């Protein structure tokens, strides 16, 4: 491809409102343009990257034995009512009414449609296991689209669904997808971590997320660098502090005191007013668990983890109680709630049980209690891990201090179980003719997010640094003086050789200053730059430079084509070896 | 691919409600399954065909120098208001409201979005000409989806848009797309005809349609087999009957008579009642042309062509008048309208001018007039071609009798002009710095329709007959006894050789009777079948059979692999030559 006849509208300025590096650089590199909020057009260069990610995903899905199909985006609302997700998905589901008064949804995911297909296609255990996938456009009524192509209302997903006869088959299907995801992201050159995750609105009972650590990431990943444990903050357990002594209640501890804290309703205000540290305070939160009021007590500086709270109460649904419900259930106003003499079910976070004394609300307006002793002034009979793990918390596996990183989710695998197959009647007949619900799994990759994550993980002040396998062009051949016939001939000869070997090459034939051209080549992130100049040519030399390195190398012109091919092959081999190492690490971890 | 591990759920029965051959056979061959009205899932085999069509289109678009991009399906309604199409597209446009109260459309086409992009990207004549395309899912609120994947609410389109500085550039861009379409459909092996077409709701001033003649086609194509003239019935002109004598009004023709025709309102009823032939009657139709009432007079058995009527009156909009407007404008009731003494503008179809006398409505209830003489009893000063061309009508180019065929539209090219660029402000600065609206063209291919058209044009009682380039698998290798090791070894060896040469091969490894397997292979339409049996093997022979031929050929086992490759190459070469012949015919036609 000649640069002069390509469509690469690079921008000098950072677009207004863009903060995420991937947003800024994909715009500046002429790869995407905005149509509206959460809606982007992929220009030729951006589309090349998207298609390369798509091709890698497809190859790995096919290699894992999954069948590709293509399901409609427009889905009958009835299917969402049948599965019970019409309610739970809520406003994120885009809805419309079409001619004939039919109510439709624009699929944000396809569990319902694929279950509808499978209940029609599959009837016997002989047809199982089977995994189906598609690479298809999804819709989601995102209230706040942001970060360029990271959170949009329309996006390309690879979604796969496994159908198994029993749990062993499910585990094998899940492992095959897990491994295919690792290979996919390895090949894409992404520095990902796999974390244990909550399953969220999709439902189900086991899941892992594939995360790329980066500042733009909207998820928080908790990692133990000692043993390798990693989980989404929503899911991460907090380990016990092994060496904390068993606490006994001091016999001579004075009784708690009620103090006036007029208008001080937040932990920060109360602690500042009483001149105590936040970690010595407690906060009582009231929820509706399956509609019934319940309370939890956390250390003042900790954050509640609603998934843990829901599980602790054995509830199906959990929502924060509103002021009215709280007043009605506890007789106390928000801001002054406390555990002493509370009449609704209370579960206390483990961290509170380790505290000697604690400042809590007094259950009446403008009153807090100081010197409250856990286990004496309120019961500790129901303890649980109820909070988000945080920086420095002990690892649940090895007890070492964990770290928190921002992470960008690029893939997610779930064991769904029989949620959809039971609700929608997708079953098979076993060898004895008994009808059994099919066990399902579902597996998603955000194709656009691979593009964005690669930029988030690979860029510098000058622009994007694409991994070799995703780069729109792997090599940029830059003749410095396009009017010099010898220079152009040398450039074209190298281009030809590389193209013949299967590489995507862009030849920057623009009649511009070298600095101008180098800036653009760096901005669009071409991994390898080949420079051919008049002066070098006279000395029989050309120059190559890897985008991720600072130094250029000089090569003899005569063997330049072969040397460049050798460079590329070496880089591919190095990457391939890294993938193999990652793979054997995963296998070692699995067998240990 | 082994058949036993593929997902090919063939059906024995014709699905209820299916009438179109492509609908019946794609369902029966396990290529598609219905989700709901106008919504189909592509199963792996169907998706393979769709992807092959897509790949051919992409190659030809790239070869024609068009840039691929990907625009969102969700489009802001504001853009449709800006272009003025919000009204004209009407109910076919799917609309929804998303969070924040934003009104959106699901794109049935992308003129607005691409013009919005281009007014941002392009500012100088130096950036023109340029053609952009995408292969993307479209939505259309089809009130009556039908014929399987032929008319659905969601479909895959290749839509391209050209942007040019002047008419010469436009013509060159249009020709390049026209030629790319011919190559695409040639490569797909479709028996298409190119016809002149009306431009419809897209607007613009020149267009051609690419049609595959087949009984399911919803369009009517008028063809002159003598000179090659072809047009959509909506567009086709009616030639003058060269040898018709100039008609003079007989001086002694009796005056017309008013006769009572109680309750006879249709041409059929009136002619039966009066015992005259329909071609001796006339029908007067009233329209609102840009809101004003106008009338046309046609021969009773002819059909009005609204596009011609609209142009004859020089109107922008045209709609049939309702009973009230007709009564108000003419004072006469529907069913009894006639040209005599009518007070609103009247244009008479040329065919009427050739009639001696004519039966028409009397402009009062239950009255018709017989013996009315055109030119005497009403004026013939405004004559035009106002009707649909029909079987036997003279060709407008050579005068030979034309024929009508049903046709299925698979592609459409338009010269749009400046409709969108003017409405939306997409302009460029010319060499003198003058701002000029960009001239546009648009070009669509229905990817799903290629799949359906290939089946409509290629099938027999046993199933589909795929063209080689679209077939999901080009070769089916069928070992007759899968338990015989020698048979399987021979089958696998042939499979391996063909796969190595780049062919898509399915090996039918199912332990089933030969007849059962042949039926399935025929049903899914694999072009070449290779059969390996125990008996043949003992004689050192295998058998091959083309799907479109009736006789099988016997080949020596020893050289079977090479012979099959030679057969395939010969078929490809034959197809390639047909494409070349088509191309030179097109070029000859162009230069003549």
HADDOCK unambig.tbl for C-alpha pairs under 7 A between the chains (distance, minus, plus):
assign (segid A and resid 39 and name CA) (segid B and resid 72 and name CA) 6.29 0.50 0.50
assign (segid A and resid 40 and name CA) (segid B and resid 71 and name CA) 6.93 0.50 0.50
assign (segid A and resid 40 and name CA) (segid B and resid 72 and name CA) 6.52 0.50 0.50
assign (segid A and resid 41 and name CA) (segid B and resid 70 and name CA) 5.60 0.50 0.50
assign (segid A and resid 41 and name CA) (segid B and resid 71 and name CA) 4.44 0.50 0.50
assign (segid A and resid 41 and name CA) (segid B and resid 72 and name CA) 6.20 0.50 0.50
assign (segid A and resid 42 and name CA) (segid B and resid 69 and name CA) 5.47 0.50 0.50
assign (segid A and resid 42 and name CA) (segid B and resid 70 and name CA) 5.00 0.50 0.50
assign (segid A and resid 42 and name CA) (segid B and resid 71 and name CA) 6.46 0.50 0.50
assign (segid A and resid 43 and name CA) (segid B and resid 69 and name CA) 4.82 0.50 0.50
assign (segid A and resid 43 and name CA) (segid B and resid 70 and name CA) 6.81 0.50 0.50
assign (segid A and resid 44 and name CA) (segid B and resid 67 and name CA) 6.33 0.50 0.50
assign (segid A and resid 44 and name CA) (segid B and resid 68 and name CA) 5.49 0.50 0.50
assign (segid A and resid 44 and name CA) (segid B and resid 69 and name CA) 5.09 0.50 0.50
assign (segid A and resid 47 and name CA) (segid B and resid 69 and name CA) 6.16 0.50 0.50
assign (segid A and resid 47 and name CA) (segid B and resid 70 and name CA) 6.91 0.50 0.50
assign (segid A and resid 67 and name CA) (segid B and resid 44 and name CA) 6.35 0.50 0.50
assign (segid A and resid 68 and name CA) (segid B and resid 44 and name CA) 5.50 0.50 0.50
assign (segid A and resid 69 and name CA) (segid B and resid 42 and name CA) 5.47 0.50 0.50
assign (segid A and resid 69 and name CA) (segid B and resid 43 and name CA) 4.84 0.50 0.50
assign (segid A and resid 69 and name CA) (segid B and resid 44 and name CA) 5.09 0.50 0.50
assign (segid A and resid 69 and name CA) (segid B and resid 47 and name CA) 6.16 0.50 0.50
assign (segid A and resid 70 and name CA) (segid B and resid 41 and name CA) 5.59 0.50 0.50
assign (segid A and resid 70 and name CA) (segid B and resid 42 and name CA) 4.97 0.50 0.50
assign (segid A and resid 70 and name CA) (segid B and resid 43 and name CA) 6.79 0.50 0.50
assign (segid A and resid 70 and name CA) (segid B and resid 47 and name CA) 6.90 0.50 0.50
assign (segid A and resid 71 and name CA) (segid B and resid 40 and name CA) 6.93 0.50 0.50
assign (segid A and resid 71 and name CA) (segid B and resid 41 and name CA) 4.44 0.50 0.50
assign (segid A and resid 71 and name CA) (segid B and resid 42 and name CA) 6.45 0.50 0.50
assign (segid A and resid 72 and name CA) (segid B and resid 39 and name CA) 6.27 0.50 0.50
assign (segid A and resid 72 and name CA) (segid B and resid 40 and name CA) 6.50 0.50 0.50
assign (segid A and resid 72 and name CA) (segid B and resid 41 and name CA) 6.19 0.50 0.50
assign (segid A and resid 94 and name CA) (segid B and resid 98 and name CA) 6.94 0.50 0.50
assign (segid A and resid 95 and name CA) (segid B and resid 96 and name CA) 6.99 0.50 0.50
assign (segid A and resid 96 and name CA) (segid B and resid 95 and name CA) 7.00 0.50 0.50
assign (segid A and resid 96 and name CA) (segid B and resid 96 and name CA) 5.39 0.50 0.50
assign (segid A and resid 98 and name CA) (segid B and resid 94 and name CA) 6.96 0.50 0.50
assign (segid A and resid 98 and name CA) (segid B and resid 141 and name CA) 6.30 0.50 0.50
assign (segid A and resid 99 and name CA) (segid B and resid 141 and name CA) 6.41 0.50 0.50
assign (segid A and resid 99 and name CA) (segid B and resid 143 and name CA) 5.67 0.50 0.50
assign (segid A and resid 141 and name CA) (segid B and resid 98 and name CA) 6.28 0.50 0.50
assign (segid A and resid 141 and name CA) (segid B and resid 99 and name CA) 6.42 0.50 0.50
assign (segid A and resid 143 and name CA) (segid B and resid 99 and name CA) 5.68 0.50 0.50
